[in-house]
Structure formats: structure tokens, C-alpha cells
């Protein structure tokens, strides 16, 4: 019999995190609202959030997930990782800390940049930017991006679903990236006292 060590936060917490992942990415029959964003779109958003939060385990997981979805959809080659990392670089800049002149210039540069992503996957750059806006509670960014998303989506229920899907990914990723990034440090701290964390 193989003995499995319990995770630091316990099996119940891991089960809840796994269930949240399922609700956000694949859905649970009878429990999940229908998705408006595709699985690939949600995985792209998760990848950018993993990059933004600098969580290596999450980056690996969601990179694989994007690759799987892209193969399923038989999509043409695209340097999606490079473009999404570039988007993350753009979105690291907090518009609330910029002067009006700088913010205006940032908006112009962002608009030019997003056309590259839009040509490959319409709407994706705005979905990613809205997710980062939620993650750091950047009202300027959220206001700007919501206006763009809203203008491109006529149906109110679809718009609500898209925002719900983005928000769900952000909520999951903030919890998952925090846990995945901090576990090694916590385990190291406990070990320094001779305490086995798992």
C-alpha cells in the first residue's frame, strides 16, 4: 500500500480548489452557468494571470492547456506565448499612477498593440486586460476595457456571461497562484523548525 502524504492545507481544501477549477474551466453539469468564453479563451486569460502573478506551476499548467485546446481546434500557428507575455508587460503598468498625458499615450500604444492579438483572436486582448484590471482593482483600465467589450457585444446576456467568465478565472487564478507560489516558502519555513509540512 502506497502511503500518500496529506497536503499542507489538507485534502478538503485541495478538493475545494479542484472543484473551483472544474467550475471555472470545464463546468459542472447542473451547477455551472453556461460559458460565453471558449475554453481556449479562458485558458489564455489564465496564462496571462499566471504570468502576471509569476507562478511557474500555473504557467506550465495553463501553457499545456492552451496547447491542447489549440490542437483540438486545429488553429494555425501563432506566437501566442510571446504576444500574451507582451500583453502582460503592457498591463503591468498601472494607469492610476500615470499622468493624464502618459495615460493617453498608453491608450494609443495599447490600441496599436491589441490589433495584433485581435487579428488572431478577436476580443482576447480586451478580455485579458479586463482580467488584469479586476485582479489589481484598476478602475481606469476596467472602465476603458469594458467600454471596448461592451461596444463589440450587442446581446446583454452574452456580455454579462463574458464578464462572469472573466471574473471566475481571475478569482480562481488569484487563489491558485497564491497557493502555488507560497507553498515552497511555507514548507521551507516549517522545515527550518523541523516540522514536516506534508
BATIKE-635827 format. One line per field, with one value per atom (N, C-alpha, C, O, CB): residue number from 1; atom name; y, z, x. Coordinates in pm, whole numbers, m for minus. Atoms other than C-alpha are relative to their C-alpha. Glycine has a CB too. Layout:
<atoms>
rotor NUM,...
nuro CA,...
c2 Y,...
c3 Z,...
c1 X,...
</atoms>
This chain:
<atoms>
rotor 1,1,1,1,1,2,2,2,2,2,3,3,3,3,3,4,4,4,4,4,5,5,5,5,5,6,6,6,6,6,7,7,7,7,7,8,8,8,8,8,9,9,9,9,9,10,10,10,10,10,11,11,11,11,11,12,12,12,12,12,13,13,13,13,13,14,14,14,14,14,15,15,15,15,15,16,16,16,16,16,17,17,17,17,17,18,18,18,18,18,19,19,19,19,19,20,20,20,20,20,21,21,21,21,21,22,22,22,22,22,23,23,23,23,23,24,24,24,24,24,25,25,25,25,25,26,26,26,26,26,27,27,27,27,27,28,28,28,28,28,29,29,29,29,29,30,30,30,30,30,31,31,31,31,31,32,32,32,32,32,33,33,33,33,33,34,34,34,34,34,35,35,35,35,35,36,36,36,36,36,37,37,37,37,37,38,38,38,38,38,39,39,39,39,39,40,40,40,40,40,41,41,41,41,41,42,42,42,42,42,43,43,43,43,43,44,44,44,44,44,45,45,45,45,45,46,46,46,46,46,47,47,47,47,47,48,48,48,48,48,49,49,49,49,49,50,50,50,50,50,51,51,51,51,51,52,52,52,52,52,53,53,53,53,53,54,54,54,54,54,55,55,55,55,55,56,56,56,56,56,57,57,57,57,57,58,58,58,58,58,59,59,59,59,59,60,60,60,60,60,61,61,61,61,61,62,62,62,62,62,63,63,63,63,63,64,64,64,64,64,65,65,65,65,65,66,66,66,66,66,67,67,67,67,67,68,68,68,68,68,69,69,69,69,69,70,70,70,70,70,71,71,71,71,71,72,72,72,72,72,73,73,73,73,73,74,74,74,74,74,75,75,75,75,75,76,76,76,76,76,77,77,77,77,77,78,78,78,78,78,79,79,79,79,79,80,80,80,80,80,81,81,81,81,81,82,82,82,82,82,83,83,83,83,83,84,84,84,84,84,85,85,85,85,85,86,86,86,86,86,87,87,87,87,87,88,88,88,88,88,89,89,89,89,89,90,90,90,90,90,91,91,91,91,91,92,92,92,92,92,93,93,93,93,93,94,94,94,94,94,95,95,95,95,95,96,96,96,96,96,97,97,97,97,97,98,98,98,98,98,99,99,99,99,99,100,100,100,100,100,101,101,101,101,101,102,102,102,102,102,103,103,103,103,103,104,104,104,104,104,105,105,105,105,105,106,106,106,106,106,107,107,107,107,107,108,108,108,108,108,109,109,109,109,109,110,110,110,110,110,111,111,111,111,111,112,112,112,112,112,113,113,113,113,113,114,114,114,114,114,115,115,115,115,115,116,116,116,116,116,117,117,117,117,117,118,118,118,118,118,119,119,119,119,119,120,120,120,120,120,121,121,121,121,121,122,122,122,122,122,123,123,123,123,123,124,124,124,124,124,125,125,125,125,125,126,126,126,126,126,127,127,127,127,127,128,128,128,128,128,129,129,129,129,129,130,130,130,130,130,131,131,131,131,131,132,132,132,132,132,133,133,133,133,133,134,134,134,134,134,135,135,135,135,135,136,136,136,136,136,137,137,137,137,137,138,138,138,138,138,139,139,139,139,139,140,140,140,140,140,141,141,141,141,141,142,142,142,142,142,143,143,143,143,143,144,144,144,144,144,145,145,145,145,145,146,146,146,146,146,147,147,147,147,147,148,148,148,148,148,149,149,149,149,149,150,150,150,150,150,151,151,151,151,151,152,152,152,152,152,153,153,153,153,153,154,154,154,154,154,155,155,155,155,155,156,156,156,156,156,157,157,157,157,157,158,158,158,158,158,159,159,159,159,159,160,160,160,160,160,161,161,161,161,161,162,162,162,162,162,163,163,163,163,163,164,164,164,164,164,165,165,165,165,165,166,166,166,166,166,167,167,167,167,167,168,168,168,168,168,169,169,169,169,169,170,170,170,170,170,171,171,171,171,171,172,172,172,172,172,173,173,173,173,173,174,174,174,174,174,175,175,175,175,175,176,176,176,176,176,177,177,177,177,177,178,178,178,178,178,179,179,179,179,179,180,180,180,180,180,181,181,181,181,181,182,182,182,182,182,183,183,183,183,183,184,184,184,184,184,185,185,185,185,185,186,186,186,186,186,187,187,187,187,187,188,188,188,188,188,189,189,189,189,189,190,190,190,190,190,191,191,191,191,191,192,192,192,192,192,193,193,193,193,193,194,194,194,194,194,195,195,195,195,195,196,196,196,196,196,197,197,197,197,197,198,198,198,198,198
nuro N,CA,C,O,CB,N,CA,C,O,CB,N,CA,C,O,CB,N,CA,C,O,CB,N,CA,C,O,CB,N,CA,C,O,CB,N,CA,C,O,CB,N,CA,C,O,CB,N,CA,C,O,CB,N,CA,C,O,CB,N,CA,C,O,CB,N,CA,C,O,CB,N,CA,C,O,CB,N,CA,C,O,CB,N,CA,C,O,CB,N,CA,C,O,CB,N,CA,C,O,CB,N,CA,C,O,CB,N,CA,C,O,CB,N,CA,C,O,CB,N,CA,C,O,CB,N,CA,C,O,CB,N,CA,C,O,CB,N,CA,C,O,CB,N,CA,C,O,CB,N,CA,C,O,CB,N,CA,C,O,CB,N,CA,C,O,CB,N,CA,C,O,CB,N,CA,C,O,CB,N,CA,C,O,CB,N,CA,C,O,CB,N,CA,C,O,CB,N,CA,C,O,CB,N,CA,C,O,CB,N,CA,C,O,CB,N,CA,C,O,CB,N,CA,C,O,CB,N,CA,C,O,CB,N,CA,C,O,CB,N,CA,C,O,CB,N,CA,C,O,CB,N,CA,C,O,CB,N,CA,C,O,CB,N,CA,C,O,CB,N,CA,C,O,CB,N,CA,C,O,CB,N,CA,C,O,CB,N,CA,C,O,CB,N,CA,C,O,CB,N,CA,C,O,CB,N,CA,C,O,CB,N,CA,C,O,CB,N,CA,C,O,CB,N,CA,C,O,CB,N,CA,C,O,CB,N,CA,C,O,CB,N,CA,C,O,CB,N,CA,C,O,CB,N,CA,C,O,CB,N,CA,C,O,CB,N,CA,C,O,CB,N,CA,C,O,CB,N,CA,C,O,CB,N,CA,C,O,CB,N,CA,C,O,CB,N,CA,C,O,CB,N,CA,C,O,CB,N,CA,C,O,CB,N,CA,C,O,CB,N,CA,C,O,CB,N,CA,C,O,CB,N,CA,C,O,CB,N,CA,C,O,CB,N,CA,C,O,CB,N,CA,C,O,CB,N,CA,C,O,CB,N,CA,C,O,CB,N,CA,C,O,CB,N,CA,C,O,CB,N,CA,C,O,CB,N,CA,C,O,CB,N,CA,C,O,CB,N,CA,C,O,CB,N,CA,C,O,CB,N,CA,C,O,CB,N,CA,C,O,CB,N,CA,C,O,CB,N,CA,C,O,CB,N,CA,C,O,CB,N,CA,C,O,CB,N,CA,C,O,CB,N,CA,C,O,CB,N,CA,C,O,CB,N,CA,C,O,CB,N,CA,C,O,CB,N,CA,C,O,CB,N,CA,C,O,CB,N,CA,C,O,CB,N,CA,C,O,CB,N,CA,C,O,CB,N,CA,C,O,CB,N,CA,C,O,CB,N,CA,C,O,CB,N,CA,C,O,CB,N,CA,C,O,CB,N,CA,C,O,CB,N,CA,C,O,CB,N,CA,C,O,CB,N,CA,C,O,CB,N,CA,C,O,CB,N,CA,C,O,CB,N,CA,C,O,CB,N,CA,C,O,CB,N,CA,C,O,CB,N,CA,C,O,CB,N,CA,C,O,CB,N,CA,C,O,CB,N,CA,C,O,CB,N,CA,C,O,CB,N,CA,C,O,CB,N,CA,C,O,CB,N,CA,C,O,CB,N,CA,C,O,CB,N,CA,C,O,CB,N,CA,C,O,CB,N,CA,C,O,CB,N,CA,C,O,CB,N,CA,C,O,CB,N,CA,C,O,CB,N,CA,C,O,CB,N,CA,C,O,CB,N,CA,C,O,CB,N,CA,C,O,CB,N,CA,C,O,CB,N,CA,C,O,CB,N,CA,C,O,CB,N,CA,C,O,CB,N,CA,C,O,CB,N,CA,C,O,CB,N,CA,C,O,CB,N,CA,C,O,CB,N,CA,C,O,CB,N,CA,C,O,CB,N,CA,C,O,CB,N,CA,C,O,CB,N,CA,C,O,CB,N,CA,C,O,CB,N,CA,C,O,CB,N,CA,C,O,CB,N,CA,C,O,CB,N,CA,C,O,CB,N,CA,C,O,CB,N,CA,C,O,CB,N,CA,C,O,CB,N,CA,C,O,CB,N,CA,C,O,CB,N,CA,C,O,CB,N,CA,C,O,CB,N,CA,C,O,CB,N,CA,C,O,CB,N,CA,C,O,CB,N,CA,C,O,CB,N,CA,C,O,CB,N,CA,C,O,CB,N,CA,C,O,CB,N,CA,C,O,CB,N,CA,C,O,CB,N,CA,C,O,CB,N,CA,C,O,CB,N,CA,C,O,CB,N,CA,C,O,CB,N,CA,C,O,CB,N,CA,C,O,CB,N,CA,C,O,CB,N,CA,C,O,CB,N,CA,C,O,CB,N,CA,C,O,CB,N,CA,C,O,CB,N,CA,C,O,CB,N,CA,C,O,CB,N,CA,C,O,CB,N,CA,C,O,CB,N,CA,C,O,CB,N,CA,C,O,CB,N,CA,C,O,CB,N,CA,C,O,CB,N,CA,C,O,CB,N,CA,C,O,CB,N,CA,C,O,CB,N,CA,C,O,CB,N,CA,C,O,CB,N,CA,C,O,CB,N,CA,C,O,CB,N,CA,C,O,CB,N,CA,C,O,CB,N,CA,C,O,CB,N,CA,C,O,CB
c2 m118,0,125,137,0,m124,341,102,128,54,m101,600,138,175,m10,m134,947,102,96,23,m104,1248,103,140,67,m102,1498,133,168,13,m133,1841,93,69,59,m95,2136,48,52,119,m52,2273,m109,m80,99,112,1929,m36,42,34,52,1718,78,100,m148,m70,1908,130,163,31,m126,2239,m29,39,75,35,2073,m41,m8,m114,39,1921,122,126,m92,m122,2264,75,123,92,m68,2416,m73,m10,9,78,2132,19,26,m149,m23,2182,139,156,m18,m135,2556,2,67,99,10,2477,m59,m9,m85,64,2249,94,101,m129,m95,2511,109,149,64,m112,2779,m43,33,68,37,2578,m104,m92,m51,102,2272,m5,m60,m135,m1,2324,m125,m231,15,111,2104,m5,90,19,9,1979,29,m27,m138,m34,2131,105,155,m121,m98,2369,124,234,m64,m111,2587,71,9,m51,m75,2865,m36,m73,156,28,2811,104,221,1,m90,2961,82,33,m80,m83,3251,1,5,145,8,3239,m146,m233,69,138,2928,m44,38,m12,53,2702,59,93,m155,m57,2832,145,184,m7,m139,3195,7,90,74,1,3114,m44,6,m92,45,2931,110,126,m128,m113,3227,101,149,69,m94,3455,m54,20,27,61,3212,5,28,m146,m5,3200,139,151,m37,m136,3580,30,93,102,m21,3587,m74,m22,m45,75,3318,76,80,m142,m81,3533,125,159,41,m122,3846,m27,52,58,36,3670,m76,m110,m81,68,3498,m134,m162,90,134,3150,m104,m132,m25,97,2892,m121,m164,m44,120,2594,31,m49,m56,m38,2780,27,m9,126,m25,2895,m131,m143,78,130,2536,m66,m116,m93,66,2404,64,m6,7,m66,2667,10,19,139,9,2666,m132,m136,13,131,2294,m1,m52,m112,m3,2355,79,38,62,m77,2624,m83,m88,133,82,2393,m111,m138,m62,106,2113,56,m1,m64,m61,2343,45,30,119,m45,2489,m119,m108,76,120,2137,m51,m90,m112,45,2041,83,30,7,m91,2346,10,77,137,0,2287,142,175,m82,m141,2653,18,m58,84,m26,2796,48,103,104,m40,2862,149,230,m34,m140,3184,6,m84,51,m14,3306,54,164,95,m47,3325,28,124,m103,m24,3294,135,213,m113,m127,3582,118,216,4,m111,3803,18,131,m24,m12,3723,50,121,m134,m56,3794,150,229,m72,m142,4124,74,186,19,m60,4196,17,119,m86,m8,4122,117,190,m131,m114,4372,132,220,m3,m120,4636,22,133,m10,m10,4559,11,37,m119,m20,4571,146,179,m50,m143,4947,40,25,82,m41,5079,140,237,m6,m128,5357,104,224,m21,m94,5508,77,179,m75,m66,5604,87,143,m104,m78,5779,138,157,m73,m132,6142,m16,m119,107,4,6222,m15,m88,128,7,6271,m142,m197,102,136,5934,m101,m191,m39,93,5754,8,m95,33,m17,5899,m70,m137,151,65,5779,m152,m225,52,144,5436,m57,m161,m30,47,5401,m10,m106,94,4,5484,m119,m192,132,111,5234,m135,m228,10,123,4966,m31,m146,11,19,5017,m56,m146,132,51,4963,m144,m229,89,136,4656,m101,m210,m1,98,4490,m46,m153,59,40,4483,m130,m210,110,125,4206,m120,m223,6,110,3989,m14,m125,23,2,4085,m70,m138,143,64,3968,m152,m223,50,144,3622,m52,m163,m34,44,3608,123,185,m77,m121,3888,4,m94,10,m23,4030,m43,3,m71,58,3842,105,97,m100,m101,4144,74,102,100,m70,4320,m90,m44,49,93,4009,m11,m12,m140,10,3979,128,122,m26,m127,4348,16,67,118,m10,4332,m90,m53,m38,93,4031,62,54,m133,m66,4220,117,140,49,m110,4520,m47,17,70,58,4302,m42,m13,m121,56,4136,106,82,m74,m102,4461,116,217,53,m101,4660,135,238,15,m118,4910,54,10,m34,m53,5113,65,47,101,m63,5315,m105,m90,78,106,5000,m70,m92,m102,69,4827,86,34,m34,m89,5131,3,m11,142,m9,5163,m130,m127,30,129,4792,m41,m97,m108,36,4742,73,16,33,m76,5016,m70,m80,144,71,4827,m131,m162,m28,128,4491,27,m40,m78,m32,4645,39,m1,112,m43,4806,m117,m112,106,113,4472,m110,m200,m60,104,4265,66,145,m73,m62,4360,m64,7,m10,71,4094,17,m17,m149,m27,4189,m127,m125,67,123,3831,m58,m114,m105,45,3742,85,33,5,m89,4049,m36,m45,147,39,3952,m131,m146,m13,129,3596,11,m57,m95,m21,3713,58,11,93,m61,3934,m102,m108,127,105,3647,m101,m140,m73,97,3408,57,m11,m42,m65,3655,7,m29,144,m14,3721,m135,m143,60,134,3347,m45,m101,m100,38,3288,79,23,24,m83,3580,m51,m66,149,47,3455,m131,m148,m17,127,3104,21,m32,m97,m16,3218,72,39,75,m70,3457,m98,m94,118,99,3173,m103,m135,m72,105,2914,52,m15,m58,m50,3135,32,8,124,m28,3249,m128,m134,68,129,2888,m60,m101,m98,64,2758,75,12,m11,m78,3043,m9,m12,144,m10,3041,m134,m138,70,131,2665,m33,m72,m108,35,2612,81,27,22,m84,2905,m46,m56,148,45,2788,m131,m149,m17,131,2433,18,m47,m93,m28,2567,58,21,95,m60,2777,m106,m111,110,105,2481,m96,m138,m77,93,2256,59,m13,m35,m65,2514,m21,m9,151,30,2433,m150,m193,68,145,2059,m52,m163,m42,40,2046,m47,24,118,52,1827,60,45,m156,m69,2025,m95,m71,111,94,1729,m139,m231,0
c3 0,0,0,80,123,8,m100,94,90,m146,m94,172,m63,m103,136,57,44,112,203,m96,m102,250,m27,m142,3,12,316,m39,10,131,34,155,121,215,m117,m111,382,46,166,m41,m36,371,15,44,m103,m17,385,m128,m223,108,119,138,m29,m145,19,22,190,m77,m168,136,70,80,m146,m236,70,138,m225,m81,m200,1,69,m313,m43,m154,89,32,m299,m114,m206,124,106,m515,m133,m237,36,123,m767,m53,m174,27,43,m773,m61,m161,119,55,m829,m140,m230,93,132,m1118,m100,m212,7,89,m1268,m35,m151,64,25,m1230,m98,m183,130,81,m1399,m140,m235,70,128,m1680,m79,m201,22,78,m1771,29,m50,26,m35,m1594,76,63,m125,m76,m1364,m37,m11,157,41,m1502,116,225,m58,m102,m1310,100,178,72,m95,m1116,m68,m15,88,69,m1367,m93,m157,m77,105,m1573,m132,m134,27,128,m1944,m27,8,m116,30,m2061,m124,m219,m18,120,m2304,m67,m190,35,56,m2348,m22,55,93,27,m2501,105,177,m143,m90,m2300,m35,54,m9,41,m2505,48,97,m154,m45,m2425,151,198,m35,m145,m2053,36,132,68,m25,m2070,m36,34,m80,34,m2247,116,156,m132,m112,m1967,120,186,37,m113,m1704,m20,75,18,28,m1876,30,93,m148,m26,m1864,149,199,m74,m145,m1498,68,163,58,m55,m1421,m25,60,m60,33,m1598,89,144,m151,m81,m1416,146,208,m9,m140,m1077,17,129,54,m2,m1169,72,160,65,m59,m1077,m103,m197,48,95,m1258,m20,m134,45,14,m1184,m79,m162,138,73,m1310,m147,m235,65,139,m1623,m77,m188,m5,67,m1708,m25,m134,84,11,m1642,m111,m196,134,96,m1848,m139,m238,50,132,m2128,m67,m184,11,54,m2171,m40,m145,103,27,m2152,m128,m207,119,123,m2424,m120,m220,5,112,m2645,m34,m152,34,22,m2600,m73,m172,134,63,m2688,m142,m231,83,135,m2988,m96,m211,2,85,m3120,m29,m142,68,21,m3069,m106,m190,132,94,m3266,m133,m225,62,122,m3529,m51,m167,m110,31,m3520,m67,m40,128,65,m3740,100,205,m112,m87,m3589,30,m56,m65,m45,m3392,121,205,35,m116,m3144,118,167,m33,m103,m2878,132,201,20,m128,m2580,m1,94,28,11,m2700,6,76,m131,2,m2768,135,177,m109,m130,m2434,107,199,41,m92,m2245,m27,66,m14,34,m2435,57,106,m152,m57,m2330,151,207,m31,m144,m1969,33,129,54,m21,m1997,m10,74,m104,15,m2123,124,176,m126,m106,m1846,140,236,m6,m130,m1564,44,162,m5,m29,m1591,54,m14,m127,m66,m1352,m46,m11,155,55,m1531,104,77,m88,m107,m1200,50,118,116,m44,m1140,m109,m92,46,112,m1474,m2,49,m132,24,m1560,m111,m179,m38,107,m1796,m136,m222,4,127,m2079,m22,m132,m1,11,m2008,m26,m109,128,17,m1980,m143,m204,101,137,m2314,m98,m191,m36,87,m2477,17,m81,31,m24,m2312,m77,m141,152,70,m2454,m150,m214,28,143,m2805,m33,m129,m45,24,m2780,19,m58,96,m26,m2633,m117,m159,131,113,m2915,m122,m189,m36,112,m3177,26,m62,m24,m34,m2996,m9,m63,141,m7,m2947,m137,m150,76,136,m3321,m41,m116,m101,32,m3347,61,m5,51,m65,m3096,m61,m86,154,54,m3234,m136,m168,m13,132,m3582,12,m79,m82,m23,m3436,80,57,72,m88,m3173,44,146,125,m31,m3173,144,196,m95,m136,m2830,110,223,18,m104,m2647,77,199,m62,m69,m2569,104,214,m102,m95,m2404,118,232,m71,m109,m2205,98,220,m57,m84,m2078,82,202,m88,m70,m1991,110,218,m98,m103,m1806,119,234,m59,m108,m1608,87,210,m59,m77,m1505,79,194,m93,m70,m1417,124,229,m93,m117,m1187,104,223,m42,m91,m1037,88,206,m78,m81,m926,35,90,m73,m27,m896,m60,8,153,75,m1161,m74,m184,m101,54,m1228,m137,m226,96,131,m1514,m111,m214,4,100,m1703,m21,m135,43,13,m1628,m76,m162,139,70,m1743,m149,m232,59,142,m2067,m74,m182,m11,68,m2150,m5,m105,70,3,m2051,m114,m181,136,109,m2295,m133,m216,m3,124,m2574,m12,m118,m7,3,m2480,m26,m109,134,11,m2446,m142,m191,97,137,m2791,m99,m203,m45,93,m2950,24,m59,11,m35,m2780,12,103,134,m2,m2858,103,169,m136,m87,m2653,148,187,m37,m142,m2282,78,162,64,m77,m2153,m38,47,m25,40,m2358,67,116,m155,m65,m2225,148,200,m15,m142,m1868,17,110,57,m8,m1932,m22,45,m102,25,m2073,123,164,m121,m121,m1770,114,189,41,m104,m1539,m22,74,m2,30,m1715,33,91,m148,m29,m1690,152,203,m63,m145,m1322,67,161,55,m57,m1246,m15,79,m67,22,m1400,95,154,m148,m89,m1202,144,210,m6,m138,m873,22,122,34,m13,m934,m3,82,m111,17,m1051,118,155,m128,m115,m760,115,182,45,m107,m516,m36,46,27,41,m715,m6,41,m135,11,m789,137,163,m89,m136,m427,67,126,85,m62,m309,m64,6,m12,69,m574,20,27,m147,m20,m526,142,166,m37,m140,m148,65,166,80,m63,m74,24,136,m86,m26,m124,115,195,m125,m108,108,135,231,m25,m126,375,44,161,m16,m32,357,50,146,m123,m42,382,141,222,m99,m134,687,106,210,6,m98,861,19,131,m44,m9,777,82,151,m140,m78,930,151,230,m33,m139,1258,24,133,40,m13,1191,m11,32,130,13,1109,m142,m238,36,132,820,m39,33,m1,44,624,m66,m63,m96,71,429,56,9,m149
c1 84,0,89,182,m96,m76,135,m62,m182,2,48,110,18,128,77,m3,22,m1,m84,m118,m6,119,m109,m134,140,104,m158,62,170,m79,m51,m112,m7,m83,m78,m10,m29,m138,m165,84,132,m385,m105,m222,m46,93,m543,m73,m80,m100,69,m738,m128,m161,m33,127,m1065,23,m53,m69,m31,m905,36,m11,116,m37,m748,m121,m131,103,122,m1085,m81,m134,m85,74,m1250,69,3,m11,m74,m974,m19,m35,150,22,m1011,m142,m162,26,138,m1389,m15,m84,m97,4,m1343,62,9,73,m63,m1107,m98,m111,128,95,m1369,m115,m157,m54,108,m1644,42,m38,m45,m48,m1431,43,26,115,m57,m1274,m79,m89,136,71,m1479,m149,m227,60,142,m1811,m42,19,m84,58,m2015,m148,m221,22,140,m2349,m95,m83,m29,99,m2637,45,m36,m39,m52,m2411,58,46,105,m67,m2225,m95,m181,122,69,m2374,67,184,5,m65,m2316,109,95,m105,m112,m1987,m29,m89,130,4,m1976,136,145,m44,m135,m1600,34,m7,105,m42,m1449,103,160,59,m102,m1223,136,215,4,m128,m931,13,119,14,m6,m1018,25,103,m130,m19,m1040,142,200,m102,m137,m706,102,202,29,m88,m542,1,107,m48,10,m668,77,151,m148,m70,m539,151,225,m46,m143,m200,56,162,27,m47,m167,0,93,m88,3,m271,114,173,m135,m113,m12,130,219,7,m118,247,4,108,m1,10,128,38,108,m142,m28,146,130,168,m114,m130,476,m5,76,103,15,359,42,m32,m148,m54,573,m87,m107,134,85,348,m126,m169,m37,121,42,32,m46,m64,m40,228,12,m40,134,m16,325,m134,m160,89,130,m25,m84,m139,m75,88,m207,62,m11,m35,m63,50,m37,m73,154,39,m17,m147,m185,27,144,m392,m31,m115,m76,19,m372,42,m29,81,m47,m167,m100,m124,137,100,m424,m122,m168,m44,118,m715,30,m54,m50,m36,m530,7,m34,134,m4,m465,m140,m170,84,138,m830,m70,m142,m79,65,m942,74,29,m13,m81,m670,27,5,m69,m25,m570,135,229,m7,m130,m294,105,72,m16,m111,46,m7,m43,136,1,72,92,88,m147,m89,334,m79,m55,121,93,65,69,34,m110,m68,300,71,60,103,m72,516,m96,m70,81,96,214,m69,m95,m105,66,49,96,55,m60,m99,371,15,25,138,m5,391,m122,m110,7,121,32,16,m25,m125,m22,128,92,69,60,m91,416,m77,m60,115,82,174,m88,m98,m89,100,m75,60,m13,m91,m65,179,m3,m3,144,1,174,m137,m238,36,124,m87,m37,29,14,43,m274,m34,m29,m117,35,m379,122,107,m65,m123,m15,61,169,102,m50,26,m65,m175,m24,61,m29,m103,m106,109,101,m316,67,19,m87,m74,m63,54,40,115,m54,106,m112,m97,77,114,m231,m53,m82,m114,47,m342,96,51,m12,m99,m17,m5,8,142,11,m51,m119,m108,m15,120,m404,25,m19,m118,m30,m278,91,67,68,m93,11,m70,m48,122,74,m217,m93,m104,m81,91,m467,73,22,m68,m80,m196,42,31,124,m45,m62,m114,m95,61,110,m403,m47,m107,m118,41,m465,69,11,32,m71,m202,m71,m87,146,71,m387,m139,m186,m10,135,m727,m5,m102,m54,m1,m625,5,m38,121,m7,m561,m118,m167,129,109,m833,m81,m49,57,77,m1095,m51,m105,m118,48,m1174,95,82,m127,m86,m899,80,88,95,m82,m679,m83,m35,61,87,m973,m38,m44,m128,35,m1071,117,98,m36,m119,m714,18,44,126,m17,m694,m105,m75,m7,104,m1025,34,11,m139,m40,m897,108,101,50,m106,m582,m59,m21,114,65,m798,m73,m65,m98,68,m1010,104,89,m88,m99,m703,65,90,106,m66,m543,m94,m52,122,104,m868,40,45,m23,m42,m758,m123,m155,116,124,m1072,20,m63,m60,m26,m917,4,m61,133,m14,m823,m134,m175,107,129,m1154,m101,m172,m56,94,m1355,29,m61,8,m40,m1159,m33,m92,150,17,m1171,m146,m191,83,142,m1534,m71,m157,m68,61,m1629,26,m65,56,m33,m1449,m77,m132,151,72,m1602,m149,m211,19,142,m1947,m39,m145,m36,29,m1930,2,m63,100,m13,m1840,m105,m119,138,99,m2116,m138,m161,39,133,m2477,m92,m168,m63,93,m2657,40,152,m4,m28,m2682,34,125,m120,m28,m2691,137,206,m111,m133,m2382,107,207,16,m95,m2200,15,127,m44,m5,m2292,76,155,m143,m68,m2172,150,228,m58,m143,m1838,68,174,21,m58,m1774,3,100,m82,4,m1881,113,180,m137,m106,m1640,138,222,m6,m129,m1350,19,126,6,m8,m1424,28,107,m129,m22,m1439,144,202,m92,m141,m1096,90,182,42,m83,m950,m8,94,m44,17,m1095,74,144,m150,m71,m964,151,223,m42,m144,m620,64,177,29,m59,m565,22,125,m89,m14,m627,108,194,m134,m94,m430,143,235,m40,m138,m130,56,174,5,m49,m108,46,153,m109,m33,m113,125,217,m120,m113,128,131,237,m30,m124,377,50,171,m23,m42,376,29,100,m106,m21,376,148,183,m61,m140,753,61,138,83,m53,833,m53,22,m36,61,589,62,96,m153,m60,726,143,184,m2,m137,1082,5,90,68,5,991,m27,38,m108,34,832,117,147,m125,m114,1128,113,186,51,m107,1364,m19,75,6,33,1188,m11,m48,m129,10,1199,m142,m171,58,141,829,m25,6,m96,38,711,m133,m232,m7,123,451,m97,m218,34,88,316,14,m52,30
</atoms>
